[in-house]
């Protein structure tokens, strides 16, 4: 099966991608030196489809499993839900020898990972991502966290998983909107690191739930390579993964959590970043058109709703972690596959880009 090794010193792990891998997850966790007690954390929607298979596989491999189900949606990335999971784990008798399995999308992975980073000051965890966003992006790299009302992921920790198991068949149970939103992150990866993938994505059927295994594996490899180079965002390389995310996160935080899906907000953020890349990095307009056509192909939004004010987006993105001592660190494209971090983008530039989103994205 396609395997990507992440050789971080003292924190190395493998990412395995294979259709049907969920039913053998217990066996694939054996040999990692983990003790027998396991907390399976998932959400209500994912639990209905995949919790029993995962639970049974873990028990068949000899692990004692407690199941913890959170409400689905971004609102669960909260202190309240974090505390509830910690209390439930303590009540179930988990200690520093236990480990966590995070089964779900980015919300579950981020939250369960933060619990793992904090419970008994840190216990191991396994990522089993079930959405495209989580499979190609959030399950890889060790970023965990919860949201504040001021913005996304403002509280958290770097805590690498000990293994990531990716089963593309889990994507078959996603509703269409949740399925398609994940391609915003795939398109982002192609834009910043793999120009050839942009052409290949034009041949992917946006309505087919059977995503090619090699496409997922290539995206994992892109994310892993950047994480290996800059695990904790100290050199600036990992910041390239924020292409489309500065304004995207501001838009996502400007509405009630869950009203706009992450990938939908990032689609808008990518369009804004392309505008600024043409203006400040001489990106060729035909590259922008190619990327925008892909976003449109996957039915991702390119026009900002009038109900979301520019002032609100600016207020929200000013709280984002991508602001460094008040300076804006904004990712631009020079050309397809060639991204860089600029500190030359001004608040006026951001406001202009947000206003551009109010016009047609075609």
VEXKE-826971 format. One record per residue (C-alpha): y, x, z; residue in one letter. Coordinates in steps of 0.2 Angstrom, whole numbers, plus 2048, in hexadecimal, padded with zeros to 3 digits. Each point is the difference from the previous one (the first is absolute). Layout:
BEGIN
{py = Y, px = X, pz = Z, rest = a}
...
//
This chain:
BEGIN
{py = 800, px = 800, pz = 800, rest = x}
{py = 812, px = 806, pz = 7FD, rest = x}
{py = 805, px = 80A, pz = 810, rest = x}
{py = 811, px = 808, pz = 804, rest = x}
{py = 800, px = 80C, pz = 80E, rest = x}
{py = 810, px = 802, pz = 80A, rest = x}
{py = 7FF, px = 811, pz = 808, rest = x}
{py = 80D, px = 7FF, pz = 80E, rest = x}
{py = 7FD, px = 80E, pz = 80D, rest = x}
{py = 7F6, px = 7F8, pz = 80E, rest = x}
{py = 803, px = 7EE, pz = 7F9, rest = x}
{py = 7F6, px = 801, pz = 7EF, rest = x}
{py = 7F7, px = 7F1, pz = 7FA, rest = x}
{py = 7F9, px = 7F8, pz = 7F0, rest = x}
{py = 805, px = 7F1, pz = 7F6, rest = x}
{py = 7F1, px = 7F8, pz = 7F7, rest = x}
{py = 802, px = 7F3, pz = 7F2, rest = x}
{py = 7F1, px = 7F6, pz = 7FB, rest = x}
{py = 7FD, px = 7ED, pz = 7FB, rest = x}
{py = 7F5, px = 7F8, pz = 80E, rest = x}
{py = 803, px = 80E, pz = 80D, rest = x}
{py = 805, px = 7F3, pz = 80D, rest = x}
{py = 7EE, px = 7FB, pz = 803, rest = x}
{py = 7FB, px = 813, pz = 804, rest = x}
{py = 810, px = 804, pz = 80A, rest = x}
{py = 7F6, px = 803, pz = 810, rest = x}
{py = 7F5, px = 80D, pz = 7F8, rest = x}
{py = 80F, px = 808, pz = 7F8, rest = x}
{py = 808, px = 802, pz = 811, rest = x}
{py = 7F1, px = 807, pz = 808, rest = x}
{py = 801, px = 813, pz = 801, rest = x}
{py = 812, px = 801, pz = 805, rest = x}
{py = 7FC, px = 803, pz = 812, rest = x}
{py = 806, px = 7EF, pz = 806, rest = x}
{py = 7F9, px = 7F8, pz = 80F, rest = x}
{py = 7F8, px = 7EF, pz = 800, rest = x}
{py = 80E, px = 7F4, pz = 805, rest = x}
{py = 80B, px = 7F9, pz = 7F2, rest = x}
{py = 80F, px = 7F4, pz = 7FF, rest = x}
{py = 800, px = 7F7, pz = 7EF, rest = x}
{py = 812, px = 7FB, pz = 7FD, rest = x}
{py = 804, px = 7F4, pz = 7F2, rest = x}
{py = 80B, px = 7F0, pz = 7FC, rest = x}
{py = 7FB, px = 7EE, pz = 7FE, rest = x}
{py = 800, px = 800, pz = 7ED, rest = x}
{py = 7F6, px = 810, pz = 7FE, rest = x}
{py = 7F4, px = 7FB, pz = 80E, rest = x}
{py = 7FA, px = 7F1, pz = 7F7, rest = x}
{py = 7FA, px = 80A, pz = 7F1, rest = x}
{py = 7FB, px = 811, pz = 806, rest = x}
{py = 7FF, px = 801, pz = 813, rest = x}
{py = 7EE, px = 7FB, pz = 802, rest = x}
{py = 7FA, px = 80C, pz = 7F3, rest = x}
{py = 809, px = 80E, pz = 808, rest = x}
{py = 7FB, px = 7FB, pz = 812, rest = x}
{py = 7EE, px = 7FF, pz = 7FA, rest = x}
{py = 800, px = 811, pz = 7F8, rest = x}
{py = 808, px = 808, pz = 80F, rest = x}
{py = 7F3, px = 7F9, pz = 80C, rest = x}
{py = 7F2, px = 804, pz = 7F4, rest = x}
{py = 806, px = 812, pz = 801, rest = x}
{py = 7FE, px = 7FF, pz = 813, rest = x}
{py = 812, px = 7FD, pz = 805, rest = x}
{py = 806, px = 7F3, pz = 80E, rest = x}
{py = 80D, px = 7F6, pz = 7F8, rest = x}
{py = 80E, px = 7F5, pz = 807, rest = x}
{py = 80A, px = 7F6, pz = 7F3, rest = x}
{py = 813, px = 7FD, pz = 801, rest = x}
{py = 808, px = 7F4, pz = 7F4, rest = x}
{py = 813, px = 800, pz = 7FE, rest = x}
{py = 80B, px = 7F3, pz = 7F7, rest = x}
{py = 802, px = 804, pz = 7EE, rest = x}
{py = 811, px = 806, pz = 7FA, rest = x}
{py = 80E, px = 80D, pz = 803, rest = x}
{py = 805, px = 7F8, pz = 810, rest = x}
{py = 7F1, px = 807, pz = 808, rest = x}
{py = 807, px = 811, pz = 7FF, rest = x}
{py = 808, px = 7FD, pz = 811, rest = x}
{py = 801, px = 806, pz = 812, rest = x}
{py = 7F8, px = 7F0, pz = 805, rest = x}
{py = 7F1, px = 802, pz = 7F5, rest = x}
{py = 7FE, px = 812, pz = 804, rest = x}
{py = 800, px = 7FC, pz = 813, rest = x}
{py = 7F3, px = 7F2, pz = 7FD, rest = x}
{py = 7F4, px = 80C, pz = 7F7, rest = x}
{py = 802, px = 80D, pz = 80D, rest = x}
{py = 7FC, px = 7F3, pz = 80E, rest = x}
{py = 7F1, px = 7F9, pz = 7F6, rest = x}
{py = 7F9, px = 811, pz = 7FE, rest = x}
{py = 802, px = 804, pz = 812, rest = x}
{py = 7F8, px = 7EF, pz = 805, rest = x}
{py = 7F1, px = 804, pz = 7F4, rest = x}
{py = 7FD, px = 811, pz = 809, rest = x}
{py = 806, px = 80C, pz = 7F3, rest = x}
{py = 805, px = 811, pz = 806, rest = x}
{py = 805, px = 811, pz = 7F9, rest = x}
{py = 7EE, px = 802, pz = 7F8, rest = x}
{py = 803, px = 7F0, pz = 7F6, rest = x}
{py = 806, px = 7FF, pz = 7EE, rest = x}
{py = 809, px = 7F3, pz = 7F5, rest = x}
{py = 7FB, px = 7F9, pz = 7EF, rest = x}
{py = 810, px = 7F9, pz = 7F7, rest = x}
{py = 7F9, px = 7F3, pz = 7F3, rest = x}
{py = 80E, px = 7F8, pz = 7F6, rest = x}
{py = 810, px = 803, pz = 7F7, rest = x}
{py = 80F, px = 80B, pz = 805, rest = x}
{py = 805, px = 7F5, pz = 80E, rest = x}
{py = 7EF, px = 802, pz = 809, rest = x}
{py = 7FF, px = 813, pz = 7FB, rest = x}
{py = 812, px = 804, pz = 807, rest = x}
{py = 7FD, px = 7F6, pz = 810, rest = x}
{py = 7EE, px = 805, pz = 804, rest = x}
{py = 805, px = 812, pz = 7FC, rest = x}
{py = 80E, px = 7FF, pz = 80C, rest = x}
{py = 7F5, px = 7F9, pz = 80D, rest = x}
{py = 7F4, px = 80E, pz = 7FD, rest = x}
{py = 80E, px = 80D, pz = 802, rest = x}
{py = 805, px = 7F8, pz = 810, rest = x}
{py = 7F0, px = 7FA, pz = 809, rest = x}
{py = 7FB, px = 80D, pz = 80D, rest = x}
{py = 80D, px = 80B, pz = 7F8, rest = x}
{py = 7F6, px = 800, pz = 7EF, rest = x}
{py = 7EF, px = 7FB, pz = 7FB, rest = x}
{py = 7F8, px = 802, pz = 7EE, rest = x}
{py = 801, px = 7F2, pz = 7F3, rest = x}
{py = 7F9, px = 7FC, pz = 7EF, rest = x}
{py = 80A, px = 7F7, pz = 7F2, rest = x}
{py = 7F7, px = 7F3, pz = 7F6, rest = x}
{py = 80E, px = 7FA, pz = 7F5, rest = x}
{py = 7FE, px = 7EF, pz = 7F7, rest = x}
{py = 810, px = 7FE, pz = 7F5, rest = x}
{py = 806, px = 80B, pz = 7F2, rest = x}
{py = 810, px = 805, pz = 80A, rest = x}
{py = 7F4, px = 806, pz = 80E, rest = x}
{py = 7F3, px = 808, pz = 7F5, rest = x}
{py = 80C, px = 80B, pz = 7F5, rest = x}
{py = 80D, px = 803, pz = 80D, rest = x}
{py = 802, px = 7FB, pz = 812, rest = x}
{py = 7EE, px = 804, pz = 806, rest = x}
{py = 802, px = 812, pz = 7FB, rest = x}
{py = 80C, px = 80C, pz = 809, rest = x}
{py = 800, px = 7FB, pz = 812, rest = x}
{py = 810, px = 7F7, pz = 801, rest = x}
{py = 7FD, px = 7F2, pz = 80D, rest = x}
{py = 80D, px = 7F4, pz = 808, rest = x}
{py = 808, px = 7F0, pz = 804, rest = x}
{py = 810, px = 7F7, pz = 7FB, rest = x}
{py = 810, px = 7FC, pz = 809, rest = x}
{py = 80C, px = 7F2, pz = 7FC, rest = x}
{py = 80C, px = 80E, pz = 7F9, rest = x}
{py = 7F3, px = 806, pz = 7F3, rest = x}
{py = 7EE, px = 805, pz = 7FB, rest = x}
{py = 7F6, px = 80D, pz = 809, rest = x}
{py = 80D, px = 806, pz = 80B, rest = x}
{py = 7F4, px = 803, pz = 80E, rest = x}
{py = 7F0, px = 80A, pz = 7FD, rest = x}
{py = 7F6, px = 810, pz = 7FF, rest = x}
{py = 7F7, px = 80C, pz = 7F5, rest = x}
{py = 7EE, px = 7FD, pz = 803, rest = x}
{py = 7F4, px = 805, pz = 7F2, rest = x}
{py = 7F0, px = 7F6, pz = 7FE, rest = x}
{py = 7EF, px = 809, pz = 801, rest = x}
{py = 7FA, px = 7F7, pz = 7F1, rest = x}
{py = 806, px = 7F4, pz = 7F3, rest = x}
{py = 7F3, px = 7F4, pz = 7F7, rest = x}
{py = 807, px = 7F7, pz = 7F1, rest = x}
{py = 7F6, px = 7F1, pz = 7F8, rest = x}
{py = 808, px = 7FA, pz = 7F0, rest = x}
{py = 7F6, px = 7F0, pz = 802, rest = x}
{py = 80A, px = 7FA, pz = 80E, rest = x}
{py = 80E, px = 7FE, pz = 7F4, rest = x}
{py = 7F7, px = 7F1, pz = 7F9, rest = x}
{py = 804, px = 7F5, pz = 80F, rest = x}
{py = 813, px = 803, pz = 7FF, rest = x}
{py = 80B, px = 7F2, pz = 7FA, rest = x}
{py = 809, px = 804, pz = 7EF, rest = x}
{py = 811, px = 803, pz = 808, rest = x}
{py = 7F9, px = 80C, pz = 80D, rest = x}
{py = 7F5, px = 808, pz = 7F3, rest = x}
{py = 80E, px = 804, pz = 7F4, rest = x}
{py = 80D, px = 806, pz = 80C, rest = x}
{py = 7F5, px = 80F, pz = 803, rest = x}
{py = 804, px = 807, pz = 7EF, rest = x}
{py = 811, px = 804, pz = 805, rest = x}
{py = 7F9, px = 80E, pz = 809, rest = x}
{py = 7F5, px = 805, pz = 7F2, rest = x}
{py = 80F, px = 800, pz = 7F4, rest = x}
{py = 80A, px = 80A, pz = 80D, rest = x}
{py = 7F2, px = 80E, pz = 800, rest = x}
{py = 800, px = 800, pz = 7ED, rest = x}
{py = 813, px = 802, pz = 7FF, rest = x}
{py = 801, px = 80E, pz = 80C, rest = x}
{py = 7F1, px = 80A, pz = 7FD, rest = x}
{py = 7F5, px = 7FA, pz = 7F1, rest = x}
{py = 809, px = 7FB, pz = 7F0, rest = x}
{py = 7F0, px = 7FD, pz = 7F7, rest = x}
{py = 7FB, px = 7F3, pz = 80C, rest = x}
{py = 80F, px = 7F6, pz = 7FA, rest = x}
{py = 7F8, px = 7FE, pz = 7EF, rest = x}
{py = 7EF, px = 7FC, pz = 808, rest = x}
{py = 807, px = 7F2, pz = 80B, rest = x}
{py = 806, px = 7F7, pz = 7F0, rest = x}
{py = 7ED, px = 7FD, pz = 7FC, rest = x}
{py = 7FC, px = 7F9, pz = 812, rest = x}
{py = 7FD, px = 7ED, pz = 800, rest = x}
{py = 80C, px = 7FA, pz = 80E, rest = x}
{py = 7F5, px = 7F1, pz = 803, rest = x}
{py = 7EF, px = 809, pz = 802, rest = x}
{py = 7FB, px = 804, pz = 812, rest = x}
{py = 7F5, px = 80E, pz = 7FA, rest = x}
{py = 80B, px = 80F, pz = 802, rest = x}
{py = 7F8, px = 810, pz = 7F8, rest = x}
{py = 7FA, px = 80B, pz = 80E, rest = x}
{py = 807, px = 80F, pz = 7F7, rest = x}
{py = 811, px = 7F9, pz = 800, rest = x}
{py = 7FF, px = 7FD, pz = 813, rest = x}
{py = 7F9, px = 812, pz = 802, rest = x}
{py = 80E, px = 808, pz = 7F6, rest = x}
{py = 80D, px = 7F7, pz = 80A, rest = x}
{py = 7F8, px = 806, pz = 810, rest = x}
{py = 800, px = 812, pz = 7FA, rest = x}
{py = 813, px = 7FF, pz = 7FC, rest = x}
{py = 804, px = 7F9, pz = 811, rest = x}
{py = 7F4, px = 80D, pz = 809, rest = x}
{py = 807, px = 80F, pz = 7F6, rest = x}
{py = 811, px = 7FB, pz = 806, rest = x}
{py = 7FB, px = 7FE, pz = 812, rest = x}
{py = 7F7, px = 810, pz = 800, rest = x}
{py = 80F, px = 809, pz = 7FA, rest = x}
{py = 80C, px = 7F7, pz = 80D, rest = x}
{py = 7F7, px = 7F7, pz = 80D, rest = x}
{py = 80F, px = 7FC, pz = 80B, rest = x}
{py = 80E, px = 800, pz = 7F4, rest = x}
{py = 807, px = 811, pz = 804, rest = x}
{py = 801, px = 807, pz = 7EF, rest = x}
{py = 806, px = 7F1, pz = 7F6, rest = x}
{py = 7F1, px = 7FE, pz = 7F5, rest = x}
{py = 7F9, px = 7F1, pz = 809, rest = x}
{py = 811, px = 7F7, pz = 7FE, rest = x}
{py = 7FC, px = 7FF, pz = 7EE, rest = x}
{py = 7F4, px = 7F2, pz = 805, rest = x}
{py = 810, px = 7F6, pz = 804, rest = x}
{py = 804, px = 7FD, pz = 7EE, rest = x}
{py = 807, px = 7EE, pz = 800, rest = x}
{py = 7FE, px = 7FE, pz = 813, rest = x}
{py = 811, px = 803, pz = 806, rest = x}
{py = 808, px = 7F1, pz = 7F8, rest = x}
{py = 7EF, px = 7F7, pz = 800, rest = x}
{py = 7FE, px = 801, pz = 813, rest = x}
{py = 812, px = 7FA, pz = 802, rest = x}
{py = 7FC, px = 7F1, pz = 7F6, rest = x}
{py = 7EF, px = 7FD, pz = 809, rest = x}
{py = 809, px = 801, pz = 811, rest = x}
{py = 80E, px = 7F4, pz = 7FA, rest = x}
{py = 7F5, px = 7F1, pz = 800, rest = x}
{py = 7F3, px = 7FA, pz = 80D, rest = x}
{py = 7F1, px = 80A, pz = 800, rest = x}
{py = 7F3, px = 7FA, pz = 7F4, rest = x}
{py = 80C, px = 7F6, pz = 7F5, rest = x}
{py = 800, px = 80E, pz = 7F3, rest = x}
{py = 7F1, px = 80B, pz = 7FF, rest = x}
{py = 801, px = 813, pz = 801, rest = x}
{py = 7FC, px = 804, pz = 7EE, rest = x}
{py = 80C, px = 7F2, pz = 7FA, rest = x}
{py = 80E, px = 808, pz = 80A, rest = x}
{py = 7FB, px = 812, pz = 7F9, rest = x}
{py = 801, px = 7F9, pz = 7EF, rest = x}
{py = 812, px = 7FC, pz = 802, rest = x}
{py = 803, px = 810, pz = 808, rest = x}
{py = 7F8, px = 809, pz = 7F2, rest = x}
{py = 80B, px = 7F7, pz = 7F4, rest = x}
{py = 80F, px = 806, pz = 80A, rest = x}
{py = 7FA, px = 812, pz = 801, rest = x}
{py = 7FE, px = 800, pz = 7ED, rest = x}
{py = 812, px = 7FB, pz = 7FE, rest = x}
{py = 806, px = 80D, pz = 80B, rest = x}
{py = 7F4, px = 80D, pz = 7F8, rest = x}
{py = 808, px = 7FC, pz = 7EF, rest = x}
{py = 811, px = 802, pz = 807, rest = x}
{py = 7FE, px = 80F, pz = 80B, rest = x}
{py = 7F0, px = 809, pz = 7F9, rest = x}
{py = 802, px = 7FD, pz = 7ED, rest = x}
{py = 7EF, px = 7F6, pz = 800, rest = x}
{py = 7FD, px = 7FA, pz = 7EE, rest = x}
{py = 803, px = 7ED, pz = 7FF, rest = x}
{py = 7EF, px = 7FE, pz = 7F7, rest = x}
{py = 7F7, px = 807, pz = 80F, rest = x}
{py = 808, px = 7F3, pz = 80B, rest = x}
{py = 7FC, px = 7F2, pz = 7F3, rest = x}
{py = 7ED, px = 806, pz = 800, rest = x}
{py = 800, px = 7FF, pz = 813, rest = x}
{py = 809, px = 7EF, pz = 801, rest = x}
{py = 7F4, px = 7F9, pz = 7F3, rest = x}
{py = 7F1, px = 805, pz = 80B, rest = x}
{py = 808, px = 7F8, pz = 80F, rest = x}
{py = 803, px = 7F0, pz = 7F6, rest = x}
{py = 7EE, px = 801, pz = 7F9, rest = x}
{py = 7FA, px = 7FE, pz = 812, rest = x}
{py = 80C, px = 7F2, pz = 803, rest = x}
{py = 80A, px = 80A, pz = 80D, rest = x}
{py = 812, px = 7FA, pz = 803, rest = x}
{py = 80E, px = 809, pz = 7F7, rest = x}
{py = 80F, px = 7F5, pz = 805, rest = x}
{py = 807, px = 7FF, pz = 812, rest = x}
{py = 801, px = 7EE, pz = 807, rest = x}
{py = 812, px = 7FB, pz = 802, rest = x}
{py = 7FC, px = 7FB, pz = 812, rest = x}
{py = 7FE, px = 812, pz = 805, rest = x}
{py = 812, px = 808, pz = 802, rest = x}
{py = 804, px = 812, pz = 7FB, rest = x}
{py = 808, px = 802, pz = 811, rest = x}
{py = 7F0, px = 7FB, pz = 809, rest = x}
{py = 7F5, px = 80C, pz = 7F6, rest = x}
{py = 80D, px = 80E, pz = 803, rest = x}
{py = 7FF, px = 7FC, pz = 813, rest = x}
{py = 7ED, px = 800, pz = 800, rest = x}
{py = 7FE, px = 810, pz = 7F6, rest = x}
{py = 80C, px = 809, pz = 80A, rest = x}
{py = 7F3, px = 7FF, pz = 80E, rest = x}
{py = 7F3, px = 807, pz = 7F5, rest = x}
{py = 7F7, px = 811, pz = 805, rest = x}
{py = 805, px = 807, pz = 7EF, rest = x}
{py = 812, px = 802, pz = 806, rest = x}
{py = 802, px = 812, pz = 807, rest = x}
{py = 80E, px = 803, pz = 80C, rest = x}
{py = 80A, px = 7F2, pz = 7F7, rest = x}
{py = 7FC, px = 808, pz = 7EF, rest = x}
{py = 7F6, px = 7F6, pz = 7F3, rest = x}
{py = 7F0, px = 808, pz = 7FA, rest = x}
{py = 7FD, px = 7F7, pz = 7F0, rest = x}
{py = 7F1, px = 803, pz = 7F3, rest = x}
{py = 805, px = 801, pz = 7EE, rest = x}
{py = 7F6, px = 803, pz = 7F0, rest = x}
{py = 805, px = 80E, pz = 7F4, rest = x}
{py = 7F2, px = 7FA, pz = 7F4, rest = x}
{py = 7F0, px = 7F7, pz = 802, rest = x}
{py = 7F5, px = 80A, pz = 80C, rest = x}
{py = 80E, px = 80A, pz = 806, rest = x}
{py = 809, px = 7FA, pz = 810, rest = x}
{py = 80C, px = 809, pz = 80C, rest = x}
{py = 80A, px = 7FC, pz = 810, rest = x}
{py = 813, px = 7FF, pz = 7FE, rest = x}
{py = 80D, px = 800, pz = 80D, rest = x}
{py = 80E, px = 7FB, pz = 7F4, rest = x}
{py = 7FD, px = 7ED, pz = 800, rest = x}
{py = 80F, px = 7F8, pz = 809, rest = x}
{py = 800, px = 7EF, pz = 808, rest = x}
{py = 80B, px = 7FA, pz = 7F2, rest = x}
{py = 7F2, px = 805, pz = 7F4, rest = x}
{py = 7F3, px = 7F6, pz = 80A, rest = x}
{py = 80C, px = 7F1, pz = 800, rest = x}
{py = 801, px = 801, pz = 7ED, rest = x}
{py = 7ED, px = 802, pz = 7FE, rest = x}
{py = 7FE, px = 7F0, pz = 80B, rest = x}
{py = 80C, px = 7F6, pz = 7F6, rest = x}
{py = 7F7, px = 806, pz = 7F0, rest = x}
{py = 7F1, px = 7F7, pz = 806, rest = x}
{py = 809, px = 7EF, pz = 7FF, rest = x}
{py = 7FF, px = 802, pz = 7ED, rest = x}
{py = 7F1, px = 7FE, pz = 7F5, rest = x}
{py = 7F3, px = 80D, pz = 802, rest = x}
{py = 7FA, px = 7FF, pz = 7EE, rest = x}
//
